Amino acid sequence: MSRATEAIRAAVIADYATGMSSLEAARKHDVAPSSAGRWIRQAGIARSLSESKKNACKVDGCLAKHCARGYCNAHYKREIARADIERRSPPIHIEDVEWMAETGETWFLAAERLGVKENTLLRHLERAGRYDLVRKLQRREVAA
């Protein structure tokens, strides 16, 4: 191993010993996280799983450092996105839209009954591949 590599290895181990995570130390010294982890294990100073789990993400199997509400950055963003999707629009059941199309509802009234905007209803039906329902509801709108 070259002297430069030895110096980087010593710096990674020193940073880890002062409380920095192995991933942070690897990024700071621009080395692969697997190499940093291997050097730390070889040095015999690896923290126990319970000690490293203390500040880890609350998702099972994720040992990344938590940043908000117990989640790491990636899981926190995913949780926020999931909450936004659930908050944005109620579920649209295709059976309800089929019934509305058969009973002569207009596009506007169908969207209003479902509690969504017309564009949201259109997007949902297009994703489901139900262009026939889109045409039926839009024809009624033109005729009315």
C-alpha positions in Angstrom: 0.0 0.0 0.0 1.4 3.4 -0.9 2.2 6.1 1.6 -0.6 8.3 0.3 -3.1 5.4 0.7 -1.8 4.8 4.2 -2.2 8.4 5.1 -5.8 8.4 3.8 -6.5 5.2 5.7 -5.2 6.7 9.0 -7.3 9.8 8.4 -10.5 7.8 7.8 -9.8 5.7 11.0 -9.1 8.9 13.0 -12.3 10.6 11.8 -14.3 7.5 12.6 -12.8 7.4 16.1 -13.9 11.0 16.8 -17.5 10.1 16.1 -17.9 10.6 12.4 -19.8 7.8 10.6 -17.8 5.6 8.2 -19.8 7.0 5.3 -19.0 10.6 6.2 -15.4 9.7 6.6 -15.3 8.0 3.2 -16.9 11.0 1.5 -14.6 13.4 3.3 -11.5 11.6 2.1 -12.9 10.6 -1.3 -12.7 6.9 -0.9 -15.2 4.1 -1.5 -17.4 3.5 1.5 -16.7 -0.3 1.4 -12.9 0.5 1.7 -13.5 2.8 4.6 -15.6 0.2 6.4 -13.0 -2.5 5.8 -10.2 -0.3 7.2 -12.3 0.5 10.2 -13.1 -3.2 10.9 -9.5 -4.1 10.4 -8.5 -1.4 12.9 -10.8 -3.1 15.4 -12.7 0.1 16.4 -16.0 -0.6 14.7 -19.0 0.5 16.8 -21.5 -2.1 17.8 -24.8 -2.3 15.9 -26.8 -1.0 18.9 -24.5 2.0 19.2 -24.6 2.8 15.5 -28.4 2.2 15.5 -28.9 4.9 18.2 -28.8 7.7 15.6 -29.8 5.6 12.6 -32.9 5.9 10.4 -36.0 4.2 11.9 -36.6 2.2 8.8 -35.5 -1.4 9.3 -32.2 -2.3 7.7 -31.2 1.3 7.1 -28.2 2.4 9.1 -28.0 5.9 7.6 -27.9 8.8 10.1 -31.3 10.2 10.9 -32.0 13.8 9.9 -35.7 14.5 10.5 -38.4 12.7 12.5 -36.2 9.7 12.9 -35.7 9.1 9.1 -32.6 9.5 7.0 -32.8 12.1 4.2 -33.9 9.6 1.5 -36.6 8.0 3.6 -37.8 11.3 4.9 -38.3 12.6 1.4 -40.1 9.4 0.4 -42.4 9.8 3.5 -43.2 13.4 2.7 -44.0 12.5 -1.0 -46.3 9.7 0.2 -48.1 12.1 2.6 -48.5 14.7 -0.2 -50.0 12.1 -2.6 -52.4 11.0 0.0 -53.4 14.5 0.9 -53.8 15.8 -2.7 -56.8 13.9 -4.0 -59.2 11.2 -2.9 -59.1 7.8 -4.6 -61.1 7.5 -7.8 -62.9 4.3 -8.3 -63.4 3.3 -12.0 -66.7 1.6 -11.2 -68.1 5.0 -10.0 -67.0 6.7 -13.1 -68.5 3.9 -15.3 -71.8 4.4 -13.5 -71.7 8.2 -14.0 -70.9 7.8 -17.7 -73.9 5.3 -18.1 -76.3 7.6 -16.2 -75.5 10.6 -18.3 -73.3 12.7 -16.0 -71.3 15.5 -17.6 -67.5 15.7 -17.2 -67.8 18.6 -14.8 -70.4 17.0 -12.6 -68.5 13.6 -12.5 -65.4 15.4 -11.3 -67.3 17.4 -8.8 -69.0 14.3 -7.3 -65.7 12.6 -7.0 -64.2 15.6 -5.2 -61.4 16.2 -7.8 -60.7 18.7 -10.6 -61.4 17.8 -14.2 -57.7 17.5 -15.0 -57.2 15.0 -12.1 -60.1 12.9 -13.3 -58.7 12.9 -16.9 -55.2 12.0 -15.8 -56.5 9.2 -13.6 -58.6 7.7 -16.4 -55.8 8.0 -18.9 -53.4 6.2 -16.5 -56.0 3.4 -16.2 -56.3 3.2 -20.0 -60.0 4.0 -19.9 -60.2 6.3 -22.9 -63.7 5.1 -23.5 -65.0 6.7 -20.3 -63.1 9.9 -21.2 -64.9 10.0 -24.6 -68.3 9.3 -23.1 -68.1 12.0 -20.4 -66.6 14.5 -22.9 -69.4 13.9 -25.4 -72.0 14.7 -22.8 -70.2 17.9 -22.0 -70.3 19.0 -25.6 -73.9 18.0 -26.0 -75.0 19.9 -22.8 
